[in-house]
Amino acid sequence: MLKIPDLHTHSTASDGTLTPTALLERAAAAGVETLALTDHDTVAGIAEARTAAARVGVRLIAGVEVSVTWGGRTVHIVGLGVDTDCRALLAGLASLEEYRLWRAEEIGRRLAQAGYDGALEGARGHAAGTLIGRTHFARFLVERGAAADIRDVFKRFLVSGKPGHVPGEWTTLEEAVGWIRAAGGLAVIAHPARYDFTRTKMRRLLGEFRDCGGRGLEVVSGSHSRDDYFVFARHATEQGLYASAGSDYHGPEKPWIELGRLPALPDGCTPIWTAHGFGGAARLAAA
C-alpha cells in the first residue's frame, strides 16, 4: 500500500534547518517513500537532494514554493515535478530573490530604528544559503533575547503594524502558475487555512487559480486542523482540483511537525500523485 507522500518540505536552501542531505536521511529514517523538496523561491537545494535521495532510497519530487501577492495578502504556490533547468522558472525565481534581498535590507533598517542593530548581519548568520527570510530574523531576535521563541518574534516584530514588518510585494498568481507550468510542474495552493480568507474570498482565489492552470490544493498540511482537512477537501472537490498533502517541515525544532506524519486524505478527494505527469518521469529517473 502506497504511503502518503510528503509533498511540502524545506531545507537550508531557504528557511529550513536541515541540509538537503540531512532532510532526505531523516525522511528515509521516518519511512517516507516519496518526498518533495519545496524551498521558498529557490531550487538551489534540489541537486544535493537528488544525490541523497538516490543513496537513501527515497523518491524525490523536485519542487519549489513560490511567493505570490493576491488580494492584498501573501499566498504560497507549490510547484511539484518542476524542471530545475527551465529558463522561465529560473528567471522568475531570480526576480523574487532580488526582491527578497531588498526586503531583508529593509527589515534590517526598520529593526535598527527600533533599537535592534545588526539584525541583517544576524539574520544572514542563520541563513545557510543566499536566501534571507523573516524566519532568519526571528532566529536572530530569539538568540538576542528579544523574544521567547520564533512565534513570539512574528507576533511582536514582523507582522503588520510591528517594527520589522515590510509588506510583501511578490509575483502575481498568474505569473507563478505560468512559471511552474513552463517547467512542466503541477501548481498547488499551499496551506490554504493559514490565509484566514472568508469562504467567498477562498472560492474566488481557487477559481482564479484553476482558470490560470493551477491543479491542486493542499488539503492535509502540518498547519491544518482535522476540521481543515474536510473543509478544504470539499473546496478541492467543488473546484475540480487535486488534493495534496505535505508536512511543511522546516526542521526538528518543531517536534509537533514531523516528516511523513500525515493522515490519509478525506474520502472523495483525488490525490495529486495520481495526476498525469506527477513528478515528471524524466526528472524522477534523474533523482
Backbone bond lengths (Angstrom), bond angles and torsions (degrees), N, CA, C in turn:
res aa  C-N    CA-C-N  psi(-1)  N-CA   C-N-CA  omega(-1)  CA-C   N-CA-C  phi
1 M - - - 1.467 - - 1.527 109.97 -
2 L 1.341 116.40 132.86 1.460 121.25 -177.93 1.515 110.34 -68.91
3 K 1.335 116.57 127.28 1.451 119.97 173.33 1.522 108.71 -75.08
4 I 1.338 115.33 153.34 1.464 119.70 179.62 1.528 108.84 -63.73
5 P 1.340 118.63 122.86 1.466 119.86 176.48 1.522 111.18 -65.51
6 D 1.302 116.39 150.48 1.464 121.81 173.99 1.517 106.88 -102.37
7 L 1.327 116.14 105.16 1.461 121.51 -167.95 1.528 113.65 -109.24
8 H 1.345 116.58 26.98 1.467 119.70 177.76 1.517 108.08 -158.40
9 T 1.337 116.85 100.63 1.467 121.65 179.78 1.524 109.74 -144.02
10 H 1.349 114.79 163.61 1.456 120.68 -177.46 1.522 111.31 -133.31
11 S 1.315 115.33 152.84 1.465 122.31 178.63 1.530 109.07 -128.90
12 T 1.320 115.83 -174.64 1.464 120.73 177.72 1.526 112.60 -67.73
13 A 1.320 118.03 -7.30 1.467 119.43 173.85 1.526 110.55 -66.00
14 S 1.359 117.14 -22.36 1.465 119.99 171.40 1.519 108.27 -127.69
15 D 1.335 118.49 -108.91 1.459 118.87 -175.23 1.528 114.16 -114.40
16 G 1.335 117.51 18.02 1.454 120.41 172.09 1.525 110.28 -79.55
17 T 1.327 116.10 167.54 1.474 119.22 -178.49 1.521 112.98 -109.47
18 L 1.336 118.29 -2.53 1.456 121.61 175.05 1.523 109.51 -107.56
19 T 1.323 117.14 141.89 1.460 120.35 173.32 1.526 108.91 -64.40
20 P 1.323 118.10 160.78 1.464 118.96 175.91 1.531 112.73 -53.75
21 T 1.335 116.81 -39.03 1.465 119.91 178.73 1.523 110.76 -63.95
22 A 1.329 117.43 -49.14 1.464 120.83 -179.62 1.526 111.14 -63.47
23 L 1.321 117.28 -35.14 1.464 121.48 178.21 1.524 110.38 -62.36
24 L 1.324 116.98 -46.95 1.462 120.43 -179.51 1.518 111.58 -67.32
25 E 1.313 117.09 -36.58 1.464 120.21 176.74 1.527 110.51 -64.15
26 R 1.316 117.29 -41.79 1.459 120.73 178.75 1.532 110.37 -66.68
27 A 1.327 116.14 -39.16 1.466 119.76 178.35 1.532 110.64 -61.38
28 A 1.325 116.27 -44.76 1.465 119.88 179.54 1.525 110.83 -62.00
29 A 1.329 116.44 -42.24 1.466 120.65 179.71 1.522 111.51 -64.69
30 A 1.328 116.94 -28.39 1.465 121.41 179.56 1.524 112.35 -85.91
31 G 1.325 117.05 -1.72 1.451 120.39 179.25 1.510 115.37 84.14
32 V 1.334 116.62 14.42 1.459 120.03 178.01 1.525 109.28 -71.44
33 E 1.314 116.98 130.93 1.461 121.29 179.68 1.522 112.54 -96.40
34 T 1.344 116.66 -34.88 1.463 122.23 -179.53 1.520 108.78 -132.28
35 L 1.333 116.39 128.30 1.457 121.53 -177.56 1.518 109.84 -138.26
36 A 1.326 116.05 138.15 1.466 121.24 173.07 1.521 108.86 -106.56
37 L 1.314 116.40 129.88 1.460 121.74 171.84 1.517 106.83 -92.50
38 T 1.331 116.52 117.59 1.469 121.73 -171.80 1.525 109.86 -129.78
39 D 1.306 116.91 64.85 1.466 119.93 -179.19 1.523 111.14 -67.87
40 H 1.326 114.54 154.19 1.460 120.70 -178.43 1.529 111.26 -66.17
41 D 1.325 116.11 116.42 1.464 123.23 168.70 1.530 113.60 56.43
42 T 1.340 117.41 27.84 1.460 120.28 177.26 1.525 110.40 -157.08
43 V 1.324 114.96 149.25 1.471 120.87 172.35 1.525 109.70 -115.91
44 A 1.331 116.07 20.86 1.459 121.10 -173.84 1.526 113.21 -63.71
45 G 1.328 117.95 -24.12 1.464 119.80 -177.47 1.509 114.76 -90.47
46 I 1.325 118.09 -4.80 1.465 120.41 -171.95 1.533 112.93 -67.09
47 A 1.331 118.18 -41.57 1.468 119.82 -178.00 1.525 110.93 -59.27
48 E 1.332 116.96 -47.30 1.463 120.06 178.30 1.526 110.55 -63.72
49 A 1.325 116.34 -40.02 1.463 120.31 -179.54 1.521 111.13 -63.47
50 R 1.319 117.65 -37.76 1.468 120.37 178.62 1.524 111.63 -61.24
51 T 1.319 115.23 -43.84 1.468 119.36 179.58 1.527 110.19 -61.93
52 A 1.326 116.32 -45.45 1.460 120.66 -179.13 1.526 111.20 -66.94
53 A 1.335 117.24 -40.56 1.461 120.67 -179.14 1.521 111.65 -61.61
54 A 1.328 116.59 -41.62 1.468 120.28 178.59 1.522 110.68 -62.93
55 R 1.316 116.90 -36.23 1.471 120.50 -177.82 1.524 112.42 -73.43
56 V 1.340 116.95 -39.29 1.471 119.35 -174.84 1.520 113.49 -96.31
57 G 1.342 117.22 -4.35 1.458 120.23 174.62 1.516 115.56 80.92
58 V 1.339 117.18 30.92 1.465 121.82 175.63 1.524 108.51 -105.46
59 R 1.324 116.92 136.23 1.465 121.48 176.61 1.523 107.96 -76.83
60 L 1.302 117.68 118.12 1.460 121.87 -176.56 1.519 111.12 -98.94
61 I 1.321 115.78 132.93 1.458 123.00 171.08 1.525 107.18 -105.51
62 A 1.321 116.81 120.33 1.467 120.36 177.90 1.524 108.84 -72.85
63 G 1.329 115.96 122.84 1.452 118.73 -176.39 1.512 113.10 -140.30
64 V 1.333 114.93 -178.62 1.456 122.88 179.87 1.523 107.18 -160.89
65 E 1.331 117.63 153.23 1.461 122.01 174.75 1.523 107.83 -119.42
66 V 1.325 115.69 110.09 1.462 122.16 -172.16 1.534 109.99 -94.91
67 S 1.330 115.64 133.42 1.466 122.00 179.53 1.524 110.40 -84.96
68 V 1.326 115.51 130.45 1.466 122.85 -175.37 1.524 109.07 -130.07
69 T 1.319 116.96 144.60 1.463 121.24 168.87 1.523 108.00 -103.99
70 W 1.322 115.43 121.84 1.474 121.24 -179.88 1.521 108.35 -145.37
71 G 1.315 116.17 131.24 1.455 119.97 177.57 1.509 113.56 60.01
72 G 1.335 116.40 29.81 1.454 120.64 -179.98 1.509 114.30 77.29
73 R 1.320 117.95 9.61 1.455 122.44 -178.27 1.524 109.83 -129.07
74 T 1.333 115.89 159.93 1.460 120.66 173.33 1.521 108.85 -88.10
75 V 1.323 114.88 126.14 1.466 123.04 178.48 1.516 107.40 -122.37
76 H 1.321 117.11 142.99 1.464 120.77 -178.62 1.521 110.97 -109.04
77 I 1.326 115.10 132.71 1.462 122.13 179.27 1.522 109.01 -116.15
78 V 1.321 116.16 117.52 1.460 121.55 178.00 1.522 109.06 -85.69
79 G 1.318 116.15 135.36 1.460 121.84 172.78 1.515 108.49 -108.51
80 L 1.319 117.84 126.04 1.461 122.69 -178.39 1.522 110.38 -112.83
81 G 1.323 116.11 134.46 1.461 120.87 177.41 1.510 112.98 73.73
82 V 1.345 117.14 38.93 1.456 120.19 -176.63 1.534 111.00 -86.52
83 D 1.316 114.26 150.45 1.464 121.75 171.84 1.523 106.79 -81.85
84 T 1.317 116.81 111.82 1.470 120.46 -174.69 1.522 112.78 -74.84
85 D 1.320 118.08 -1.32 1.462 121.28 174.34 1.523 112.36 -103.48
86 C 1.322 117.47 4.12 1.467 121.22 -177.72 1.525 110.05 -66.18
87 R 1.324 116.43 124.19 1.465 120.35 -176.59 1.520 112.79 -64.68
88 A 1.329 117.06 -39.68 1.464 119.76 -178.99 1.528 110.62 -63.56
89 L 1.332 116.21 -43.62 1.466 119.84 178.96 1.525 110.67 -64.82
90 L 1.319 117.09 -46.58 1.463 120.55 -177.48 1.530 111.44 -63.82
91 A 1.329 116.89 -38.55 1.472 119.91 178.58 1.527 110.47 -65.72
92 G 1.324 116.30 -41.38 1.451 120.00 178.40 1.517 111.98 -63.49
93 L 1.333 116.32 -44.89 1.457 120.25 -179.95 1.529 110.96 -65.86
94 A 1.333 117.06 -33.77 1.471 120.13 177.94 1.526 110.62 -63.49
95 S 1.337 116.71 -37.21 1.469 119.33 178.85 1.529 110.48 -67.06
96 L 1.332 117.32 -35.78 1.459 120.37 177.86 1.527 111.06 -71.71
97 E 1.324 116.68 -34.75 1.464 119.79 177.46 1.527 110.34 -64.23
98 E 1.321 116.29 -39.09 1.468 120.42 178.26 1.530 109.99 -63.39
99 Y 1.338 116.48 -43.34 1.456 119.65 178.10 1.524 110.76 -65.04
100 R 1.345 117.33 -40.41 1.464 120.90 179.45 1.535 111.25 -59.57
101 L 1.323 116.34 -38.80 1.458 119.72 178.92 1.521 110.36 -63.77
102 W 1.347 116.64 -46.05 1.464 119.79 177.72 1.519 110.61 -60.50
103 R 1.347 116.91 -44.08 1.467 120.01 -178.58 1.525 111.22 -62.78
104 A 1.340 116.59 -41.26 1.464 119.67 179.19 1.531 110.64 -61.02
105 E 1.342 115.87 -42.70 1.465 119.50 178.79 1.534 110.48 -63.47
106 E 1.329 116.56 -39.21 1.464 120.70 -179.55 1.529 111.27 -69.63
107 I 1.328 117.65 -39.88 1.463 119.97 175.73 1.523 109.59 -60.66
108 G 1.341 115.86 -43.16 1.462 119.88 178.17 1.515 112.08 -59.46
109 R 1.336 116.93 -42.34 1.471 120.90 179.24 1.530 110.74 -64.03
110 R 1.317 116.67 -43.46 1.465 120.08 -177.52 1.522 111.55 -68.80
111 L 1.319 116.94 -38.08 1.462 118.99 177.29 1.529 110.87 -68.16
112 A 1.341 116.93 -35.12 1.475 119.88 176.70 1.528 110.42 -62.66
113 Q 1.322 116.71 -40.11 1.460 120.87 178.02 1.531 111.28 -63.33
114 A 1.340 115.21 -27.12 1.463 120.24 179.15 1.524 112.11 -88.76
115 G 1.339 116.11 3.41 1.461 119.88 176.13 1.508 115.70 100.24
116 Y 1.339 117.46 11.45 1.464 120.58 -179.28 1.530 109.30 -114.91
117 D 1.324 115.03 79.52 1.458 120.74 179.99 1.531 110.47 -68.83
118 G 1.329 115.01 153.37 1.462 120.73 174.93 1.512 114.79 76.84
119 A 1.349 116.94 14.83 1.465 119.51 -176.12 1.525 112.04 -66.44
120 L 1.341 117.15 -40.58 1.463 119.16 -179.63 1.520 110.63 -63.45
121 E 1.332 116.23 -46.20 1.466 119.53 179.21 1.525 110.37 -64.24
122 G 1.341 116.44 -38.13 1.455 119.70 178.06 1.512 112.49 -65.29
123 A 1.334 116.27 -41.89 1.461 120.26 178.01 1.521 110.54 -64.82
124 R 1.328 115.71 -41.64 1.466 119.49 178.80 1.529 110.99 -60.63
125 G 1.323 116.63 -33.29 1.457 120.19 178.43 1.513 113.43 -67.50
126 H 1.337 116.69 -20.47 1.467 121.02 178.21 1.529 111.97 -95.38
127 A 1.317 117.24 -3.06 1.467 121.22 -178.85 1.522 109.53 -101.88
128 A 1.312 115.81 120.59 1.465 119.87 -179.79 1.529 111.49 -77.26
129 G 1.340 116.97 -28.49 1.454 121.15 179.29 1.516 111.28 -107.42
130 T 1.330 115.83 -160.99 1.460 120.57 -178.72 1.523 112.00 -83.53
131 L 1.321 117.84 -19.67 1.446 121.55 -177.19 1.523 110.52 -78.67
132 I 1.339 116.11 127.44 1.461 121.33 177.04 1.519 107.85 -117.11
133 G 1.334 116.28 118.44 1.451 121.26 -177.95 1.515 111.94 -115.62
134 R 1.320 115.22 177.64 1.466 120.15 -178.82 1.529 111.74 -62.52
135 T 1.336 116.16 -31.94 1.466 118.84 179.58 1.519 111.33 -62.87
136 H 1.332 117.75 -33.43 1.468 120.59 177.92 1.535 110.61 -67.14
137 F 1.336 116.32 -38.55 1.464 119.22 174.49 1.530 110.20 -64.60
138 A 1.321 115.69 -39.86 1.466 119.57 -179.57 1.523 110.93 -62.24
139 R 1.327 117.47 -42.16 1.465 120.40 179.42 1.533 110.71 -63.60
140 F 1.339 115.70 -38.65 1.467 119.09 177.64 1.519 111.05 -63.33
141 L 1.342 117.87 -44.71 1.459 121.03 -176.87 1.530 111.54 -68.29
142 V 1.327 116.85 -33.49 1.463 119.41 174.39 1.528 109.69 -66.44
143 E 1.323 115.91 -44.48 1.465 121.36 178.82 1.534 110.71 -59.39
144 R 1.306 116.47 -37.15 1.467 121.30 -179.28 1.534 112.33 -77.04
145 G 1.321 116.76 -12.23 1.455 119.71 179.37 1.512 114.19 89.65
146 A 1.333 117.14 12.62 1.460 120.96 -178.53 1.519 112.50 -78.43
147 A 1.336 117.04 -16.78 1.463 121.54 -179.12 1.525 108.90 -154.03
148 A 1.325 114.46 161.75 1.466 119.52 -175.56 1.513 112.67 -75.74
149 D 1.323 116.64 -37.89 1.459 120.79 -178.26 1.527 108.70 -157.57
150 I 1.326 115.90 177.77 1.466 120.66 -175.63 1.524 111.34 -61.74
151 R 1.316 117.19 -41.01 1.469 119.86 179.30 1.524 110.34 -60.41
152 D 1.312 116.40 -39.97 1.464 121.44 179.68 1.530 110.93 -65.40
153 V 1.343 116.60 -37.47 1.470 120.33 177.39 1.525 110.44 -61.30
154 F 1.324 116.85 -48.70 1.463 119.63 -178.87 1.525 110.27 -59.44
155 K 1.313 116.75 -42.84 1.458 121.35 -177.77 1.523 112.12 -64.50
156 R 1.337 117.20 -38.21 1.461 121.51 -173.14 1.523 114.95 -97.28
157 F 1.350 116.83 -20.37 1.462 118.98 -171.46 1.532 115.22 -127.08
158 L 1.334 119.58 -31.22 1.455 119.79 -162.61 1.523 115.51 -117.73
159 V 1.321 117.74 3.24 1.461 119.21 176.53 1.526 109.48 -103.09
160 S 1.330 115.67 171.30 1.462 121.27 -175.59 1.523 112.12 -51.71
161 G 1.335 115.15 131.72 1.449 121.34 179.27 1.514 114.82 89.30
162 K 1.338 117.26 -3.02 1.461 121.69 -178.46 1.533 109.64 -104.63
163 P 1.343 117.80 162.95 1.475 121.15 -168.41 1.519 115.66 -59.46
164 G 1.329 119.03 -34.13 1.459 120.03 -175.89 1.509 114.56 -101.90
165 H 1.327 117.02 13.93 1.469 119.52 -176.96 1.524 111.42 -78.27
166 V 1.330 115.81 130.51 1.463 122.38 172.21 1.525 106.59 -127.46
167 P 1.329 118.38 116.92 1.465 119.98 -178.08 1.521 111.37 -58.18
168 G 1.331 116.18 137.67 1.465 120.17 179.32 1.516 111.60 -73.96
169 E 1.312 116.12 136.61 1.470 122.20 174.63 1.519 106.92 -130.08
170 W 1.345 115.03 77.62 1.457 120.97 -171.76 1.521 111.48 -93.43
171 T 1.301 117.61 -159.55 1.453 121.34 178.56 1.523 109.79 -82.79
172 T 1.323 116.81 173.00 1.461 120.88 179.41 1.525 109.97 -86.06
173 L 1.320 114.95 161.68 1.466 120.84 177.27 1.522 110.42 -59.09
174 E 1.313 116.88 -45.47 1.466 120.84 -178.57 1.522 111.38 -62.26
175 E 1.337 116.83 -42.31 1.465 119.48 179.96 1.525 111.12 -65.53
176 A 1.323 117.56 -45.14 1.464 120.75 -178.47 1.521 111.17 -60.46
177 V 1.334 116.30 -47.50 1.466 119.79 178.91 1.533 109.76 -63.36
178 G 1.322 116.26 -37.62 1.466 120.03 178.89 1.516 112.54 -62.77
179 W 1.325 117.62 -42.80 1.461 120.69 177.87 1.531 110.75 -61.31
180 I 1.325 115.72 -44.38 1.466 120.01 -178.46 1.527 110.59 -65.12
181 R 1.309 117.39 -43.35 1.469 120.97 178.82 1.522 110.94 -65.49
182 A 1.343 117.25 -39.82 1.466 119.97 177.94 1.519 111.11 -60.90
183 A 1.346 116.37 -30.64 1.469 121.68 179.61 1.523 111.97 -87.88
184 G 1.341 116.90 9.44 1.459 120.37 176.83 1.513 114.37 77.00
185 G 1.336 117.21 16.31 1.457 120.53 -176.04 1.518 113.61 -100.59
186 L 1.320 114.78 173.38 1.459 123.14 176.10 1.526 108.14 -106.49
187 A 1.325 117.08 128.52 1.461 122.14 -178.18 1.525 110.20 -91.55
188 V 1.348 115.09 134.72 1.465 122.55 -176.00 1.527 108.68 -134.03
189 I 1.329 118.00 134.48 1.462 120.60 173.45 1.522 108.56 -76.96
190 A 1.336 116.36 124.05 1.465 121.44 -177.36 1.520 111.42 -83.36
191 H 1.326 116.67 147.32 1.472 127.49 173.34 1.537 113.57 25.73
192 P 1.331 118.26 65.51 1.469 120.91 -173.62 1.526 114.64 -61.90
193 A 1.337 118.77 -26.76 1.465 119.84 -178.91 1.519 112.13 -64.63
194 R 1.326 117.06 -25.19 1.461 120.49 -177.40 1.517 112.85 -68.39
195 Y 1.332 118.13 -18.75 1.463 119.43 -176.08 1.529 111.92 -81.38
196 D 1.316 117.65 -15.67 1.460 122.46 176.05 1.532 111.40 54.11
197 F 1.345 116.22 41.48 1.456 120.82 176.85 1.531 109.97 -81.21
198 T 1.312 115.91 153.11 1.460 119.68 169.21 1.527 108.48 -65.10
199 R 1.311 116.73 163.21 1.461 119.91 179.03 1.532 110.88 -59.44
200 T 1.332 115.81 -39.53 1.464 119.58 -179.91 1.521 111.21 -64.29
201 K 1.335 116.45 -44.81 1.465 119.61 -179.04 1.522 110.66 -68.06
202 M 1.341 117.59 -37.28 1.459 119.93 177.87 1.529 110.62 -64.22
203 R 1.312 117.10 -42.20 1.467 120.04 178.59 1.528 110.75 -62.83
204 R 1.342 116.69 -37.07 1.472 119.54 177.68 1.527 110.92 -66.23
205 L 1.345 117.24 -43.21 1.462 120.40 176.62 1.521 110.65 -59.41
206 L 1.320 116.80 -48.42 1.463 120.13 -177.31 1.531 111.40 -63.82
207 G 1.328 116.22 -38.45 1.461 119.08 178.71 1.515 112.36 -65.22
208 E 1.339 117.58 -45.27 1.463 120.67 178.18 1.525 110.90 -64.79
209 F 1.316 115.82 -40.35 1.464 121.19 178.55 1.524 110.79 -60.48
210 R 1.318 117.08 -48.62 1.466 121.63 179.26 1.524 110.98 -62.81
211 D 1.337 116.71 -41.43 1.462 120.19 -176.68 1.518 113.00 -67.08
212 C 1.360 117.89 -25.76 1.471 118.63 178.63 1.537 111.73 -97.46
213 G 1.329 116.38 11.80 1.460 119.35 171.97 1.506 115.88 108.57
214 G 1.340 117.86 6.01 1.462 120.18 176.73 1.514 111.06 -66.78
215 R 1.335 115.93 148.75 1.467 118.81 -172.79 1.516 115.02 -120.61
216 G 1.327 119.30 -22.14 1.461 118.58 -171.73 1.514 114.11 -143.08
217 L 1.328 114.79 164.83 1.465 123.34 178.23 1.524 107.66 -133.29
218 E 1.332 116.38 131.38 1.461 120.90 179.32 1.532 108.14 -75.76
219 V 1.327 115.33 100.84 1.463 122.07 -177.71 1.521 110.58 -82.60
220 V 1.327 116.21 -47.28 1.463 122.03 177.59 1.518 108.13 -101.49
221 S 1.331 116.11 122.38 1.463 121.67 -177.99 1.518 108.74 -141.68
222 G 1.328 115.51 152.77 1.452 120.44 176.44 1.512 113.52 -61.62
223 S 1.338 117.84 -19.47 1.462 120.94 179.62 1.524 112.10 -104.41
224 H 1.341 118.17 9.66 1.463 121.73 178.82 1.522 111.12 -99.69
225 S 1.309 115.86 148.08 1.463 121.50 171.38 1.527 109.17 -85.58
226 R 1.325 115.71 170.26 1.463 119.53 177.49 1.525 110.32 -60.50
227 D 1.330 117.48 -39.89 1.464 120.07 178.27 1.521 110.68 -62.68
228 D 1.340 116.96 -37.74 1.465 120.43 179.03 1.529 111.15 -59.57
229 Y 1.343 117.02 -37.48 1.462 119.91 179.62 1.529 110.11 -53.64
230 F 1.309 116.43 -46.56 1.459 120.33 -174.89 1.523 111.76 -75.74
231 V 1.319 117.06 -35.61 1.476 120.44 176.61 1.518 110.08 -60.36
232 F 1.341 116.52 -47.86 1.467 118.48 -175.05 1.526 112.56 -82.85
233 A 1.322 117.19 -18.47 1.459 119.44 169.38 1.531 109.69 -64.03
234 R 1.331 115.68 -41.34 1.469 119.15 177.82 1.522 110.99 -65.89
235 H 1.333 116.58 -42.35 1.467 119.67 177.36 1.533 110.68 -58.65
236 A 1.327 116.67 -45.80 1.459 120.56 -178.91 1.524 111.02 -60.61
237 T 1.316 116.00 -44.73 1.465 120.24 -179.02 1.521 111.05 -65.38
238 E 1.331 116.71 -44.79 1.466 121.06 -179.38 1.524 112.16 -62.54
239 Q 1.345 116.74 -35.35 1.459 120.81 -176.12 1.525 112.77 -93.43
240 G 1.329 117.56 -0.25 1.456 120.40 -179.74 1.517 113.05 69.34
241 L 1.327 116.90 34.60 1.460 122.16 -179.24 1.525 110.44 -106.05
242 Y 1.317 115.89 148.88 1.451 120.74 172.47 1.529 109.35 -70.32
243 A 1.333 116.06 152.62 1.461 121.97 176.94 1.523 109.71 -98.68
244 S 1.333 116.23 133.67 1.461 121.61 179.16 1.523 109.86 -117.28
245 A 1.331 115.65 167.76 1.464 121.65 -178.48 1.521 109.06 -144.43
246 G 1.330 116.38 134.25 1.467 119.78 178.46 1.507 111.24 -161.26
247 S 1.316 115.43 144.27 1.469 120.48 -178.32 1.526 112.79 -74.75
248 D 1.340 117.54 -24.24 1.468 122.28 -169.67 1.530 109.28 58.11
249 Y 1.328 114.78 42.43 1.463 121.95 -176.80 1.528 110.25 -70.36
250 H 1.350 115.38 132.27 1.461 121.57 177.25 1.525 113.04 -117.31
251 G 1.326 117.98 -16.03 1.459 120.21 -179.32 1.515 111.36 153.92
252 P 1.318 116.53 169.82 1.464 120.95 -175.65 1.523 114.42 -71.26
253 E 1.326 118.13 -4.98 1.468 120.86 179.57 1.535 111.82 -66.75
254 K 1.340 116.54 -19.13 1.469 121.05 176.35 1.522 107.96 -114.06
255 P 1.335 117.65 82.42 1.466 120.33 -173.33 1.518 114.18 -64.83
256 W 1.332 118.20 -17.06 1.461 120.57 177.84 1.536 111.97 -75.98
257 I 1.341 116.99 -9.95 1.466 121.12 174.14 1.524 107.27 -118.58
258 E 1.325 116.46 115.46 1.461 120.47 -176.77 1.524 109.72 -127.50
259 L 1.301 116.11 150.55 1.460 121.71 179.17 1.528 110.56 -58.56
260 G 1.321 115.44 131.41 1.452 120.49 173.38 1.510 115.95 74.28
261 R 1.304 118.06 -0.29 1.469 120.61 -178.88 1.524 108.35 -86.08
262 L 1.320 115.40 70.92 1.459 121.56 -172.27 1.524 110.68 -124.76
263 P 1.334 117.79 134.87 1.465 119.99 175.18 1.522 110.64 -76.59
264 A 1.311 116.10 166.27 1.458 120.68 175.89 1.520 110.23 -65.20
265 L 1.315 116.12 152.24 1.459 120.18 174.16 1.527 109.70 -64.85
266 P 1.330 117.49 148.07 1.468 119.51 175.67 1.526 111.60 -58.03
267 D 1.310 116.20 151.98 1.460 121.28 178.05 1.528 110.24 -58.31
268 G 1.316 115.01 143.86 1.455 120.60 177.68 1.508 114.21 96.74
269 C 1.339 117.67 -15.00 1.464 121.10 177.62 1.523 110.49 -77.22
270 T 1.312 115.62 151.84 1.467 121.08 171.11 1.521 107.61 -106.05
271 P 1.341 118.47 110.32 1.475 120.69 -175.66 1.519 112.09 -63.23
272 I 1.315 116.13 141.70 1.460 119.08 -178.55 1.516 111.76 -67.30
273 W 1.341 116.86 -24.21 1.466 118.32 179.68 1.521 112.81 -72.44
274 T 1.346 117.42 -2.73 1.468 120.43 172.70 1.527 111.21 -96.74
275 A 1.333 116.83 -2.59 1.462 121.08 -177.74 1.522 111.04 -69.56
276 H 1.320 115.83 146.21 1.455 120.71 175.89 1.522 109.70 -60.96
277 G 1.330 116.55 128.56 1.455 121.24 178.25 1.509 115.02 83.50
278 F 1.355 117.49 5.69 1.455 119.10 -178.76 1.526 110.33 -56.74
279 G 1.323 115.67 125.87 1.466 120.91 177.29 1.504 113.95 85.29
280 G 1.322 118.60 -23.43 1.460 119.67 -178.80 1.505 110.61 74.94
281 A 1.318 117.95 103.01 1.477 120.96 -173.81 1.519 112.59 -55.50
282 A 1.339 116.50 -42.99 1.461 118.95 -177.88 1.526 111.14 -66.27
283 R 1.346 115.97 -39.38 1.461 118.80 -178.35 1.524 111.22 -72.48
284 L 1.351 116.47 -32.57 1.458 118.87 176.01 1.508 110.41 -66.97
285 A 1.321 117.03 -39.03 1.463 119.95 178.10 1.530 110.35 -62.15
286 A 1.338 115.70 -37.99 1.469 119.86 179.62 1.517 110.55 -67.72
287 A 1.336 117.01 -28.31 1.461 120.39 -179.22 1.509 111.95 -76.87
